[in-house]
Structures are given as C-alpha cells and as structure tokens.
C-alpha cells in the first residue's frame, strides 16, 4: 500500500498562538485530502545561533555545531512537501525562523540541495504590517532550495492580533486551504509521474550552484 503524501510544516513562532492555530487549520484541511500534515514547532527545537567561525563560504562539510537542526533537516528530506510558516515580529521574520533559515540553510542544505523538487508553501501571520515582506523572504528561501513553489492566488497571509483572531480571518484561511489543496495536487502529480516513468519530473543533478563562481569558490575546488 502506498504511503499517504506528507507535508511537514516548520512553525517559526515563539508562542503557541495564532501561527499554530493557522497550521492546525491547515492540518485539518490536509487530512480531508488524505495528506499527512506534521508540525515542527521551532520553539521546542534545541537550536544554536550561527557562531563566529566564519567559514560558511569555504567549507564543503556540514556545520560542526551540535544541536537538533540535523534531525529537523532529516524530517524535511523525508517529507513530500514543506510549509514555512512564521509570524511578523518587529516588522520582520520572527527570530526563531530567521535562525533556522541560517542554521539549516548554510549549515546543511547548501551542499547537495536535498530539498530540490519538493513542493513548498509559505504562510505568514501578522497584525497588519509586513506580512508580505515576511512571506516574500520565506518564498525566496524556498526557491533558493530549488523547491517547487505553488501559488494560492492571493498569498497565504493571515491577519491577527490576539489569540484566536487568526481563525476569524476568513479570506486568509481560504488562501491557506487553497495552498494546501495545490500542494496536495502537485505532490500527487509528481508521484504519478515517478510511478509512470521511473524517474523524477525535474532534474536535480546540478547540486551546488556556488561551485565555479569566481567569488564563491569552495575549498578544494580551486
């Protein structure tokens, strides 16, 4: 029996609040589509900040800092789709998500681009301002990792202030549901192509775009 497709949601909020409520709403909608939806709350992940080593642009091996990031990255690799969700704090991306992007991206994902061709979705939650800016940053992060980003029409931005307000944003939640639907459809399409042809729909052989660039040559490639 074929396993159900799986979406892993990275929750970048420091609180059990509106972003969590939105992701639980998304999980319920995904279940109706027969899609497994698992949430990783970064507030419960042991995650160190990037240190002062400064060798990120030169080394060809994973980060030496020991924390829970490798475990989360492994779960992302095992999933069919990934949702990046974060609230707006201080007119920007919440610090937990920012730290995760830096640690996971520079420390583990840049070398072989293991998230290539996985389906991606982005959700931002804000009182009023900067929802689009945070959504855009997370979108660029997904594209950097060569993921397949599906649109939801209007971006999946949800507006809320107090706990519970997110579940009152009818338009925002509809966009979240549409995002989940399109992720489910794309994951099914990619799986069907793989079953019919025996190969992935998109190539992932060019794994590291930094190699060969004059200002970004990695150690051992000069």
Backbone as ProteinMPNN parsed JSONL, in Angstrom:
{"seq_chain_A": "XXXXXXXXXXXXXXXXXXXXXXXXXXXXXXXXXXXXXXXXXXXXXXXXXXXXXXXXXXXXXXXXXXXXXXXXXXXXXXXXXXXXXXXXXXXXXXXXXXXXXXXXXXXXXXXXXXXXXXXXXXXXXXXXXXXXXXXXXXXXXXXXXXXXXXXXXXXXXXXXXXXXXXXXXXXXXXXXXXXXXXXXXXXXXXXXXXXXXXXXXXXXXXXXXXXXXXXXXXXXXX", "coords_chain_A": {"N_chain_A": [[0.843, -1.2, 0.0], [0.578, 2.186, -0.878], [2.164, 4.817, 0.809], [0.621, 7.605, 2.452], [0.849, 10.913, 1.101], [3.031, 13.403, 2.504], [3.158, 16.4, 4.339], [5.38, 18.574, 5.875], [5.343, 20.997, 8.29], [7.056, 23.89, 9.17], [7.083, 25.666, 11.983], [7.636, 28.853, 12.848], [7.108, 30.375, 15.113], [7.491, 31.803, 18.367], [5.585, 31.329, 20.203], [2.678, 29.504, 21.357], [0.395, 30.225, 19.516], [-1.346, 32.331, 17.25], [-0.131, 31.592, 14.791], [0.262, 28.871, 15.171], [-2.425, 28.102, 15.401], [-3.302, 28.597, 12.782], [-1.779, 26.72, 11.372], [-2.768, 24.358, 12.454], [-5.338, 24.487, 11.468], [-4.722, 24.232, 8.767], [-3.716, 21.632, 8.855], [-5.999, 20.126, 9.459], [-7.473, 20.55, 7.156], [-5.766, 19.379, 5.302], [-5.939, 16.72, 6.106], [-8.485, 16.074, 5.229], [-7.947, 15.833, 2.586], [-6.528, 13.546, 2.489], [-3.879, 13.763, 3.145], [-0.993, 13.591, 5.087], [-0.089, 15.715, 7.727], [2.313, 17.266, 9.438], [3.556, 19.113, 12.201], [6.36, 21.018, 13.045], [7.423, 22.612, 15.788], [9.45, 25.23, 16.2], [10.077, 26.432, 18.579], [10.367, 24.408, 20.356], [12.615, 23.14, 19.599], [16.011, 22.374, 19.975], [18.225, 24.72, 19.246], [21.025, 26.269, 18.155], [22.472, 29.519, 17.68], [24.082, 30.86, 14.727], [27.6, 30.703, 14.858], [30.838, 32.347, 15.479], [32.646, 31.346, 13.611], [32.966, 31.754, 10.828], [33.502, 30.337, 8.472], [31.649, 29.581, 6.612], [31.408, 30.103, 3.888], [33.418, 28.706, 2.716], [33.82, 26.031, 3.496], [33.188, 22.522, 2.809], [31.666, 20.762, 4.149], [29.21, 19.703, 6.605], [27.777, 21.813, 9.196], [29.546, 22.23, 12.271], [28.393, 22.712, 14.701], [26.56, 21.386, 17.371], [23.327, 20.505, 17.633], [19.718, 20.318, 17.41], [19.161, 20.674, 14.749], [20.049, 18.959, 12.55], [18.284, 16.783, 12.825], [15.765, 17.913, 12.289], [16.178, 18.74, 9.658], [16.495, 16.233, 8.474], [13.891, 15.246, 8.723], [12.583, 16.997, 7.036], [13.677, 16.254, 4.593], [12.573, 13.738, 4.328], [9.921, 14.289, 3.891], [7.196, 14.993, 1.578], [6.3, 17.49, 0.957], [6.793, 20.87, 2.09], [5.905, 23.315, 4.42], [6.614, 26.608, 5.181], [6.144, 28.592, 7.895], [5.575, 31.612, 9.571], [5.305, 34.199, 12.055], [5.014, 37.815, 11.949], [7.388, 39.729, 13.525], [8.493, 42.651, 14.973], [8.397, 44.0, 12.494], [9.538, 42.175, 10.793], [10.725, 38.83, 9.941], [10.032, 36.397, 12.403], [12.378, 35.699, 15.008], [13.1, 33.029, 15.566], [12.512, 31.593, 13.216], [14.201, 32.951, 11.468], [16.72, 32.293, 12.52], [16.615, 29.531, 12.107], [16.527, 29.356, 9.286], [19.071, 30.329, 8.67], [20.8, 28.536, 10.053], [20.007, 25.943, 9.159], [20.045, 26.287, 6.385], [22.649, 27.34, 5.607], [24.219, 25.626, 7.066], [23.541, 22.964, 6.371], [21.864, 22.533, 4.067], [22.885, 23.699, 1.774], [24.829, 22.301, 0.373], [24.182, 19.878, -1.111], [21.641, 20.44, -1.911], [19.225, 19.058, -0.867], [16.49, 19.432, -0.721], [15.565, 19.883, -3.199], [13.079, 20.044, -5.683], [11.045, 19.304, -4.003], [7.736, 19.993, -2.867], [6.688, 23.226, -2.012], [5.263, 25.524, 0.358], [4.155, 28.688, 1.663], [3.41, 30.562, 4.556], [2.436, 33.483, 6.226], [1.884, 35.336, 9.23], [0.342, 38.118, 10.616], [-0.291, 41.17, 12.461], [-0.977, 43.548, 11.052], [0.973, 44.898, 9.426], [3.773, 44.25, 7.209], [3.344, 41.592, 6.525], [3.512, 40.755, 3.877], [6.229, 41.163, 3.313], [7.544, 39.314, 4.985], [6.411, 36.956, 4.017], [7.505, 37.068, 1.443], [10.267, 36.784, 1.958], [10.405, 34.163, 2.996], [9.47, 32.822, 0.793], [11.501, 33.289, -1.122], [13.517, 31.887, 0.164], [12.569, 29.251, -0.11], [12.707, 29.009, -2.904], [15.45, 29.315, -3.264], [16.304, 26.88, -2.312], [15.592, 25.298, -4.37], [13.017, 24.344, -4.536], [9.649, 23.384, -5.465], [7.419, 25.752, -5.82], [4.119, 26.389, -5.022], [1.371, 28.42, -5.946], [-1.23, 30.292, -4.251], [-3.123, 31.864, -5.317], [-4.095, 34.821, -4.053], [-1.547, 35.614, -1.678], [-0.869, 33.392, 1.091], [-1.427, 34.882, 3.608], [-2.208, 35.697, 6.881], [-4.19, 37.628, 9.041], [-3.97, 38.824, 12.325], [-4.25, 39.64, 15.808], [-4.815, 39.24, 18.71], [-4.886, 36.076, 20.466], [-6.675, 33.668, 18.735], [-7.718, 35.374, 16.861], [-6.775, 34.81, 14.312], [-8.279, 32.712, 13.34], [-10.549, 33.969, 12.642], [-10.107, 35.295, 10.351], [-11.381, 35.007, 7.522], [-10.851, 35.178, 4.74], [-8.043, 34.937, 4.701], [-7.708, 32.33, 5.75], [-8.991, 30.855, 3.77], [-7.19, 31.194, 1.703], [-5.048, 29.79, 2.778], [-6.149, 27.206, 2.821], [-6.457, 26.819, 0.069], [-3.805, 26.845, -0.672], [-2.89, 24.475, 0.579], [-4.443, 22.628, -0.84], [-3.402, 22.918, -3.448], [-0.768, 22.196, -3.037], [-1.17, 19.512, -2.34], [-2.222, 18.558, -4.766], [-0.028, 18.978, -6.494], [1.939, 17.345, -5.308], [0.749, 14.86, -5.707], [0.762, 14.777, -8.494], [3.527, 14.771, -9.07], [4.239, 12.377, -7.843], [2.744, 10.555, -9.371], [3.944, 10.886, -11.876], [6.495, 9.88, -11.297], [5.9, 7.213, -10.72], [4.926, 6.347, -13.183], [7.0, 6.791, -14.996], [9.369, 6.121, -13.782], [11.243, 7.923, -12.995], [12.236, 11.137, -11.634], [10.348, 14.162, -12.136], [11.722, 16.539, -12.537], [15.117, 17.483, -13.048], [17.809, 16.997, -10.732], [20.528, 17.101, -10.682], [22.486, 19.07, -10.834], [23.871, 20.142, -8.233], [25.114, 22.104, -6.611], [25.218, 25.385, -6.908], [27.185, 27.175, -6.324], [29.74, 26.33, -6.903], [32.482, 27.007, -8.951], [31.96, 29.677, -9.377], [33.641, 32.747, -9.487], [33.874, 34.408, -7.15], [32.933, 32.804, -5.193], [34.105, 30.347, -4.798], [34.462, 27.099, -3.513], [36.348, 25.508, -0.891], [38.858, 23.334, -2.027], [37.997, 23.208, -4.614], [39.269, 24.925, -6.226]], "CA_chain_A": [[0.0, 0.0, 0.0], [1.358, 3.406, -0.976], [2.015, 5.702, 1.963], [-0.008, 8.896, 2.176], [1.804, 12.018, 0.971], [3.254, 14.061, 3.792], [3.628, 17.776, 4.422], [5.99, 18.962, 7.143], [5.243, 22.445, 8.479], [8.02, 24.478, 10.091], [6.413, 26.763, 12.68], [8.672, 29.736, 13.365], [6.623, 31.246, 16.183], [7.962, 31.534, 19.722], [4.432, 31.11, 21.075], [1.571, 28.653, 20.925], [-0.577, 31.283, 19.277], [-2.098, 32.396, 16.003], [0.519, 30.809, 13.736], [-0.072, 27.48, 15.463], [-3.836, 27.904, 15.051], [-3.399, 28.531, 11.323], [-1.221, 25.442, 10.927], [-3.715, 23.299, 12.825], [-6.41, 24.583, 10.476], [-4.175, 23.636, 7.544], [-3.605, 20.186, 9.072], [-7.338, 19.551, 9.354], [-7.843, 20.573, 5.734], [-4.938, 18.372, 4.632], [-6.483, 15.398, 6.43], [-9.627, 15.855, 4.337], [-7.389, 15.48, 1.278], [-5.747, 12.324, 2.619], [-2.475, 14.142, 3.257], [-0.469, 13.702, 6.447], [0.413, 17.074, 7.963], [3.018, 17.271, 10.722], [4.061, 20.439, 12.551], [7.561, 21.137, 13.868], [7.446, 23.897, 16.486], [10.852, 25.561, 16.439], [10.277, 26.817, 19.98], [10.704, 23.187, 21.092], [13.809, 22.567, 18.972], [17.283, 22.893, 20.501], [18.793, 25.344, 18.053], [22.034, 27.281, 18.445], [22.658, 30.545, 16.658], [25.336, 30.751, 13.997], [28.728, 31.156, 15.659], [31.787, 33.285, 14.872], [33.697, 30.639, 12.868], [33.167, 32.491, 9.586], [33.972, 29.52, 7.35], [30.474, 29.076, 5.891], [31.552, 30.257, 2.446], [34.569, 27.957, 2.232], [33.846, 24.603, 3.811], [32.376, 21.614, 1.992], [31.079, 19.784, 5.064], [28.117, 20.286, 7.378], [28.131, 22.626, 10.353], [30.062, 21.474, 13.412], [27.601, 22.999, 15.894], [25.72, 20.242, 17.706], [22.003, 20.804, 18.162], [18.676, 19.472, 16.821], [18.92, 21.033, 13.356], [20.13, 17.821, 11.622], [17.076, 15.966, 12.932], [14.687, 18.599, 11.572], [16.509, 18.658, 8.234], [16.178, 14.871, 8.052], [12.434, 15.132, 8.584], [12.23, 17.739, 5.826], [14.074, 15.438, 3.442], [11.654, 12.604, 4.242], [8.575, 14.751, 3.548], [6.92, 15.291, 0.171], [6.108, 18.926, 0.85], [7.187, 21.617, 3.285], [5.328, 24.643, 4.618], [7.34, 27.519, 6.062], [5.154, 29.495, 8.481], [6.169, 32.463, 10.603], [4.65, 35.477, 12.318], [5.795, 39.039, 11.83], [7.826, 40.327, 14.787], [9.372, 43.788, 14.712], [8.341, 44.285, 11.06], [10.319, 41.193, 10.049], [10.503, 37.423, 10.254], [10.31, 36.038, 13.795], [13.794, 35.344, 15.138], [13.301, 31.584, 15.51], [12.561, 31.184, 11.814], [15.414, 33.512, 10.879], [17.834, 31.45, 12.958], [16.504, 28.229, 11.443], [16.921, 29.515, 7.887], [20.524, 30.467, 8.62], [21.486, 27.325, 10.507], [19.711, 24.815, 8.273], [20.44, 26.581, 5.013], [24.098, 27.431, 5.452], [24.889, 24.508, 7.723], [23.212, 21.617, 5.899], [21.113, 22.398, 2.822], [23.507, 24.346, 0.622], [25.827, 21.481, -0.306], [23.579, 18.974, -2.09], [20.272, 20.874, -2.175], [18.379, 17.872, -0.714], [15.071, 19.764, -0.821], [15.236, 20.13, -4.601], [11.883, 19.451, -6.284], [9.963, 19.091, -3.048], [6.705, 21.019, -3.007], [6.795, 24.196, -0.923], [4.228, 26.52, 0.591], [4.576, 29.719, 2.613], [2.342, 31.235, 5.296], [2.862, 34.479, 7.209], [0.812, 35.789, 10.119], [0.7, 39.459, 11.077], [-1.403, 42.019, 12.881], [-1.365, 44.339, 9.89], [2.067, 45.306, 8.561], [4.935, 43.418, 6.871], [3.01, 40.202, 6.192], [4.034, 40.477, 2.543], [7.69, 41.097, 3.339], [7.934, 38.029, 5.575], [6.024, 35.943, 3.026], [8.464, 37.122, 0.34], [11.544, 36.216, 2.388], [10.273, 32.711, 3.082], [9.328, 32.349, -0.582], [12.838, 33.278, -1.722], [14.241, 30.783, 0.791], [12.131, 28.011, -0.76], [13.249, 28.993, -4.26], [16.886, 29.082, -3.141], [16.494, 25.446, -2.113], [15.142, 24.641, -5.6], [11.746, 23.69, -4.297], [8.565, 23.712, -6.385], [6.528, 26.607, -5.041], [2.78, 26.503, -5.599], [0.679, 29.635, -5.553], [-2.572, 30.143, -3.682], [-3.828, 33.076, -5.716], [-3.563, 35.763, -3.08], [-0.645, 34.918, -0.75], [-1.453, 32.851, 2.326], [-1.11, 35.75, 4.738], [-3.344, 35.722, 7.801], [-4.082, 38.795, 9.913], [-4.441, 38.536, 13.68], [-3.562, 40.299, 16.918], [-4.969, 38.424, 19.909], [-5.072, 34.648, 20.223], [-7.993, 33.36, 18.211], [-8.078, 36.27, 15.764], [-6.425, 34.216, 13.017], [-9.366, 31.843, 12.901], [-11.636, 34.832, 12.189], [-9.726, 35.862, 9.052], [-11.962, 34.047, 6.579], [-10.125, 35.215, 3.469], [-6.713, 34.378, 4.917], [-7.802, 30.874, 5.907], [-9.312, 30.294, 2.455], [-5.934, 31.141, 0.959], [-4.286, 28.678, 3.353], [-6.757, 25.969, 2.321], [-6.124, 26.699, -1.35], [-2.392, 26.475, -0.709], [-2.802, 23.046, 0.907], [-5.012, 21.885, -1.968], [-2.489, 22.932, -4.589], [0.373, 21.364, -2.655], [-1.602, 18.117, -2.452], [-2.329, 18.232, -6.188], [1.305, 18.905, -7.082], [2.6, 16.15, -4.788], [0.152, 13.716, -6.395], [1.235, 14.806, -9.881], [4.927, 14.345, -9.08], [4.28, 10.948, -7.514], [2.228, 9.825, -10.53], [4.989, 10.908, -12.905], [7.564, 8.977, -10.867], [5.418, 5.838, -10.85], [4.732, 6.015, -14.591], [8.232, 6.89, -15.783], [10.517, 5.621, -13.045], [12.206, 8.996, -12.738], [11.65, 12.384, -11.161], [9.913, 15.051, -13.208], [12.734, 17.567, -12.739], [16.475, 17.051, -12.754], [18.431, 17.574, -9.536], [21.934, 16.695, -10.74], [23.327, 20.246, -10.598], [23.501, 20.264, -6.831], [25.667, 23.247, -5.884], [25.423, 26.46, -7.868], [28.302, 28.025, -5.914], [30.993, 25.825, -7.458], [32.887, 27.598, -10.219], [31.8, 31.126, -9.407], [34.933, 33.303, -9.058], [33.87, 34.97, -5.801], [32.286, 31.872, -4.278], [34.67, 29.017, -4.941], [34.564, 26.36, -2.269], [37.648, 24.895, -0.644], [39.061, 22.074, -2.729], [37.513, 23.269, -5.994], [40.027, 25.945, -6.954]], "C_chain_A": [[0.876, 1.247, 0.0], [1.09, 4.315, 0.215], [1.37, 7.014, 1.538], [1.062, 9.958, 1.999], [1.878, 12.798, 2.275], [3.769, 15.476, 3.605], [4.199, 17.998, 5.819], [5.95, 20.481, 7.236], [6.251, 22.9, 9.519], [7.384, 25.726, 10.692], [7.46, 27.638, 13.365], [8.227, 30.665, 14.469], [7.183, 30.824, 17.536], [6.822, 31.159, 20.657], [3.486, 30.067, 20.488], [0.394, 29.584, 20.692], [-1.225, 31.19, 17.917], [-1.461, 31.588, 14.878], [0.233, 29.326, 13.922], [-1.517, 27.18, 15.086], [-4.008, 27.764, 13.54], [-2.882, 27.186, 10.814], [-2.122, 24.274, 11.315], [-4.918, 23.305, 11.886], [-5.957, 23.947, 9.163], [-4.094, 22.118, 7.666], [-4.959, 19.502, 8.928], [-7.788, 19.5, 7.899], [-7.046, 19.527, 4.964], [-5.474, 16.968, 4.886], [-7.674, 15.063, 5.546], [-9.179, 15.459, 2.934], [-6.576, 14.187, 1.33], [-4.261, 12.566, 2.712], [-2.093, 14.232, 4.727], [0.176, 15.071, 6.612], [1.001, 17.12, 9.364], [3.631, 18.645, 10.963], [5.303, 20.314, 13.423], [7.56, 22.533, 14.48], [8.891, 24.231, 16.845], [11.109, 25.977, 17.881], [10.649, 25.611, 20.845], [11.946, 22.5, 20.547], [15.052, 23.206, 19.583], [18.099, 23.407, 19.319], [19.751, 26.453, 18.46], [22.054, 28.323, 17.332], [23.975, 30.3, 15.922], [26.457, 31.366, 14.83], [29.676, 32.043, 14.881], [32.826, 32.63, 13.975], [33.996, 31.306, 11.531], [33.603, 31.666, 8.394], [32.834, 29.0, 6.477], [30.646, 29.131, 4.378], [32.666, 29.404, 1.86], [34.467, 26.448, 2.438], [32.9, 23.809, 2.917], [31.735, 20.535, 2.851], [30.072, 20.493, 5.955], [28.638, 20.997, 8.617], [28.537, 21.754, 11.538], [29.268, 21.709, 14.689], [26.628, 21.854, 16.138], [24.415, 20.707, 18.344], [20.994, 19.921, 17.437], [18.41, 19.765, 15.348], [19.033, 19.83, 12.415], [18.888, 16.938, 11.652], [15.921, 16.593, 12.164], [14.934, 18.534, 10.069], [16.185, 17.265, 7.694], [14.69, 14.663, 7.85], [11.939, 15.89, 7.358], [12.538, 16.91, 4.582], [13.104, 14.279, 3.239], [10.252, 13.006, 3.792], [8.442, 14.979, 2.046], [6.768, 16.791, -0.061], [6.443, 19.6, 2.164], [6.492, 22.971, 3.278], [6.22, 25.416, 5.581], [6.332, 28.544, 6.576], [5.796, 30.305, 9.596], [5.313, 33.7, 10.818], [5.595, 36.635, 12.043], [6.115, 39.538, 13.234], [8.781, 41.468, 14.462], [9.486, 44.115, 13.236], [9.176, 43.313, 10.23], [9.978, 39.782, 10.483], [10.873, 37.138, 11.704], [11.692, 35.406, 13.911], [14.038, 33.843, 15.084], [13.397, 31.098, 14.067], [13.814, 31.719, 11.139], [16.629, 32.67, 11.254], [17.807, 30.105, 12.249], [16.948, 28.312, 9.985], [18.443, 29.581, 7.765], [21.222, 29.156, 8.966], [21.251, 26.149, 9.568], [20.244, 25.063, 6.874], [21.937, 26.556, 4.808], [24.788, 26.196, 6.007], [24.68, 23.156, 7.081], [22.653, 21.554, 4.482], [21.857, 22.896, 1.593], [24.363, 23.399, -0.206], [25.229, 20.631, -1.423], [22.154, 19.352, -2.471], [19.284, 19.704, -2.046], [16.882, 18.157, -0.769], [14.649, 20.051, -2.258], [13.994, 19.353, -5.019], [10.849, 18.975, -5.271], [8.985, 20.256, -3.171], [6.735, 21.934, -1.784], [5.575, 25.098, -0.861], [4.686, 27.471, 1.678], [3.348, 30.374, 3.232], [2.978, 32.273, 6.215], [1.642, 34.967, 7.98], [1.227, 37.133, 10.706], [-0.531, 40.188, 11.59], [-1.897, 42.834, 11.69], [-0.206, 44.518, 8.912], [3.085, 44.186, 8.351], [4.616, 41.951, 6.618], [3.586, 39.826, 4.833], [5.539, 40.341, 2.517], [8.175, 39.763, 3.914], [7.59, 36.889, 4.62], [7.049, 35.895, 1.895], [9.804, 36.513, 0.739], [11.478, 34.693, 2.437], [10.117, 32.096, 1.693], [10.688, 32.254, -1.271], [13.673, 32.144, -1.128], [13.859, 29.449, 0.157], [12.709, 27.902, -2.17], [14.752, 28.749, -4.247], [17.186, 27.595, -3.004], [15.92, 24.615, -3.257], [13.868, 23.831, -5.395], [10.72, 24.146, -5.327], [7.51, 24.463, -5.587], [5.179, 26.716, -5.737], [2.114, 27.77, -5.078], [-0.698, 29.334, -5.001], [-3.485, 31.257, -4.178], [-3.268, 34.21, -4.878], [-2.651, 35.005, -2.116], [-1.363, 34.466, 0.516], [-0.941, 33.658, 3.511], [-2.369, 35.895, 5.585], [-3.138, 36.862, 8.792], [-4.729, 38.515, 11.266], [-3.642, 39.35, 14.679], [-3.619, 39.41, 18.148], [-5.18, 36.959, 19.532], [-6.514, 34.379, 19.822], [-8.395, 34.223, 17.034], [-7.811, 35.644, 14.4], [-7.566, 33.377, 12.467], [-10.603, 32.636, 12.483], [-11.341, 35.458, 10.823], [-10.152, 34.885, 7.955], [-11.179, 34.01, 5.273], [-8.741, 34.599, 3.611], [-6.74, 32.866, 5.019], [-8.174, 30.197, 4.592], [-8.05, 30.192, 1.597], [-5.041, 30.014, 1.469], [-4.831, 27.346, 2.837], [-6.411, 25.748, 0.852], [-4.662, 26.307, -1.524], [-2.221, 24.984, -0.443], [-3.333, 22.203, -0.25], [-4.026, 21.8, -3.128], [-1.202, 22.163, -4.282], [0.021, 19.888, -2.802], [-1.677, 17.689, -3.914], [-0.946, 18.081, -6.829], [2.06, 17.674, -6.589], [2.068, 14.9, -5.478], [0.646, 13.63, -7.832], [2.676, 14.309, -9.975], [5.053, 12.857, -8.781], [3.805, 10.112, -8.698], [3.271, 9.77, -11.643], [6.099, 9.919, -12.561], [7.152, 7.518, -11.045], [5.305, 5.415, -12.308], [6.04, 5.941, -15.368], [9.454, 6.298, -15.09], [11.573, 6.668, -12.775], [11.472, 10.235, -12.245], [11.321, 13.298, -12.336], [10.961, 16.104, -13.538], [14.097, 17.039, -12.343], [16.982, 17.716, -11.479], [19.917, 17.248, -9.503], [22.887, 17.857, -10.482], [23.087, 20.699, -9.167], [24.008, 21.524, -6.15], [26.054, 24.35, -6.855], [26.604, 27.357, -7.513], [29.613, 27.608, -6.565], [31.267, 26.487, -8.802], [32.694, 29.086, -10.317], [33.048, 31.777, -8.813], [34.959, 33.789, -7.613], [33.295, 34.008, -4.769], [32.864, 30.47, -4.361], [34.839, 28.364, -3.58], [35.953, 25.761, -2.127], [37.735, 23.571, -1.377], [38.593, 22.095, -4.165], [38.301, 24.265, -6.827], [41.076, 25.299, -7.855]], "O_chain_A": [[1.812, 1.35, 0.792], [-0.06, 4.553, 0.583], [1.551, 7.474, 0.41], [2.088, 9.913, 2.678], [0.919, 12.848, 3.045], [4.688, 15.724, 2.824], [3.573, 17.649, 6.819], [6.465, 21.173, 6.357], [6.297, 22.359, 10.624], [7.172, 26.721, 9.999], [8.091, 27.222, 14.337], [8.904, 31.656, 14.743], [7.329, 29.634, 17.814], [7.062, 30.718, 21.781], [3.499, 29.792, 19.288], [-0.487, 29.724, 21.54], [-1.611, 30.107, 17.475], [-2.172, 30.963, 14.09], [-0.008, 28.607, 12.953], [-1.806, 26.127, 14.518], [-4.767, 26.914, 13.072], [-3.484, 26.584, 9.925], [-2.222, 23.299, 10.57], [-5.453, 22.249, 11.548], [-6.714, 23.214, 8.525], [-4.368, 21.398, 6.706], [-5.055, 18.423, 8.343], [-8.406, 18.529, 7.463], [-7.582, 18.863, 4.077], [-5.465, 16.124, 3.99], [-7.859, 13.91, 5.156], [-9.929, 14.83, 2.187], [-5.998, 13.779, 0.323], [-3.463, 11.683, 2.398], [-2.785, 14.872, 5.519], [0.903, 15.529, 5.731], [0.278, 17.024, 10.355], [4.161, 19.266, 10.042], [5.301, 19.591, 14.419], [7.684, 23.526, 13.762], [9.485, 23.579, 17.703], [12.24, 25.884, 18.358], [11.185, 25.774, 21.941], [12.292, 21.402, 20.982], [15.138, 24.428, 19.697], [18.596, 22.631, 18.503], [19.338, 27.457, 19.041], [21.697, 28.037, 16.189], [24.866, 29.62, 16.431], [26.281, 32.424, 15.434], [29.374, 32.451, 13.759], [33.802, 33.281, 13.603], [35.158, 31.411, 11.14], [34.037, 32.231, 7.389], [33.033, 28.078, 5.687], [30.092, 28.297, 3.661], [32.847, 29.374, 0.642], [34.98, 25.677, 1.627], [31.949, 24.346, 2.35], [31.306, 19.504, 2.333], [30.069, 21.72, 6.054], [29.783, 20.809, 9.03], [27.961, 20.694, 11.779], [29.447, 20.981, 15.665], [25.948, 21.405, 15.215], [24.407, 21.234, 19.456], [21.368, 18.879, 16.899], [17.517, 19.16, 14.756], [18.178, 19.681, 11.542], [18.482, 16.403, 10.621], [15.181, 15.896, 11.469], [14.006, 18.299, 9.295], [15.662, 17.132, 6.587], [14.273, 13.98, 6.914], [10.979, 15.469, 6.713], [11.75, 16.873, 3.637], [12.84, 13.882, 2.104], [9.477, 12.155, 3.357], [9.435, 15.136, 1.335], [7.07, 17.296, -1.143], [6.385, 18.978, 3.225], [6.488, 23.68, 2.271], [6.541, 24.932, 6.667], [5.734, 29.279, 5.79], [6.479, 29.756, 10.461], [4.674, 34.193, 9.889], [6.808, 36.459, 11.922], [5.209, 39.746, 14.041], [9.768, 41.27, 13.754], [10.567, 44.474, 12.768], [9.488, 43.604, 9.076], [9.068, 39.561, 11.283], [11.915, 37.589, 12.179], [12.125, 34.67, 13.024], [15.087, 33.415, 14.601], [14.261, 30.287, 13.737], [14.426, 31.024, 10.328], [17.468, 32.37, 10.405], [18.848, 29.594, 11.836], [17.665, 27.436, 9.504], [19.031, 28.97, 6.872], [22.127, 28.719, 8.254], [22.191, 25.435, 9.219], [20.821, 24.172, 6.251], [22.442, 25.84, 3.943], [25.817, 25.765, 5.487], [25.53, 22.275, 7.212], [22.943, 20.602, 3.758], [21.49, 22.543, 0.472], [24.603, 23.669, -1.383], [25.714, 20.66, -2.555], [21.524, 18.659, -3.27], [18.581, 19.388, -3.006], [16.082, 17.225, -0.855], [13.501, 20.421, -2.507], [13.872, 18.159, -4.746], [9.879, 18.314, -5.641], [9.37, 21.367, -3.536], [6.801, 21.459, -0.65], [4.941, 25.396, -1.873], [5.509, 27.11, 2.52], [2.381, 30.699, 2.544], [3.952, 31.976, 6.906], [0.527, 35.007, 7.459], [2.331, 37.272, 11.231], [-1.661, 39.876, 11.212], [-3.082, 42.814, 11.359], [-0.372, 44.315, 7.709], [3.241, 43.3, 9.19], [5.535, 41.138, 6.507], [4.089, 38.716, 4.651], [6.078, 39.506, 1.79], [9.108, 39.157, 3.386], [8.383, 35.966, 4.436], [7.422, 34.814, 1.437], [10.417, 35.799, -0.056], [12.393, 34.013, 1.972], [10.577, 30.981, 1.447], [10.989, 31.256, -1.926], [14.452, 31.51, -1.841], [14.724, 28.608, -0.088], [13.149, 26.829, -2.583], [15.275, 28.054, -5.118], [18.194, 27.107, -3.515], [15.775, 23.398, -3.144], [13.675, 22.777, -6.001], [10.901, 25.172, -5.982], [6.796, 23.874, -4.775], [5.106, 27.091, -6.907], [2.277, 28.141, -3.915], [-1.265, 28.269, -5.245], [-4.498, 31.564, -3.549], [-2.083, 34.529, -4.983], [-2.949, 33.863, -1.766], [-2.338, 35.08, 0.949], [-0.133, 33.181, 4.308], [-3.451, 36.178, 5.072], [-2.04, 37.04, 9.32], [-5.863, 38.042, 11.352], [-2.492, 39.707, 14.424], [-2.596, 38.882, 18.586], [-5.6, 36.647, 18.418], [-7.451, 34.812, 20.493], [-9.304, 33.867, 16.284], [-8.533, 35.913, 13.44], [-7.788, 33.341, 11.257], [-11.589, 32.058, 12.026], [-12.215, 36.075, 10.214], [-9.366, 34.043, 7.521], [-10.877, 32.934, 4.758], [-8.308, 33.831, 2.753], [-5.89, 32.188, 4.44], [-7.723, 29.084, 4.323], [-7.867, 29.224, 0.858], [-4.356, 29.358, 0.684], [-4.062, 26.462, 2.46], [-6.109, 24.628, 0.44], [-4.321, 25.531, -2.417], [-1.488, 24.305, -1.162], [-2.741, 21.182, -0.599], [-3.839, 20.736, -3.718], [-0.617, 21.549, -5.174], [0.814, 19.104, -3.324], [-1.249, 16.589, -4.265], [-0.722, 17.162, -7.616], [2.751, 17.024, -7.373], [2.83, 13.988, -5.798], [0.919, 12.54, -8.334], [3.006, 13.518, -10.859], [5.867, 12.16, -9.386], [4.396, 9.075, -9.0], [3.459, 8.731, -12.276], [6.587, 9.203, -13.435], [7.955, 6.686, -11.468], [5.558, 4.257, -12.639], [6.18, 5.133, -16.285], [10.459, 6.008, -15.738], [12.685, 6.336, -12.367], [10.259, 10.369, -12.411], [11.942, 13.214, -13.395], [11.079, 16.52, -14.69], [14.219, 16.241, -11.414], [16.629, 18.857, -11.181], [20.505, 17.131, -8.428], [23.984, 17.649, -9.963], [22.218, 21.531, -8.906], [23.389, 21.98, -5.189], [27.077, 24.269, -7.536], [26.989, 28.21, -8.312], [30.501, 28.438, -6.758], [30.403, 26.525, -9.678], [33.207, 29.713, -11.244], [33.474, 31.387, -7.726], [35.96, 33.604, -6.92], [33.182, 34.357, -3.594], [32.182, 29.501, -4.029], [35.296, 28.989, -2.623], [36.649, 25.533, -3.117], [36.795, 22.777, -1.352], [38.764, 21.107, -4.88], [38.027, 24.431, -8.016], [41.813, 26.002, -8.547]]}, "name": "protein", "num_of_chains": 1, "seq": "XXXXXXXXXXXXXXXXXXXXXXXXXXXXXXXXXXXXXXXXXXXXXXXXXXXXXXXXXXXXXXXXXXXXXXXXXXXXXXXXXXXXXXXXXXXXXXXXXXXXXXXXXXXXXXXXXXXXXXXXXXXXXXXXXXXXXXXXXXXXXXXXXXXXXXXXXXXXXXXXXXXXXXXXXXXXXXXXXXXXXXXXXXXXXXXXXXXXXXXXXXXXXXXXXXXXXXXXXXXXXX"}
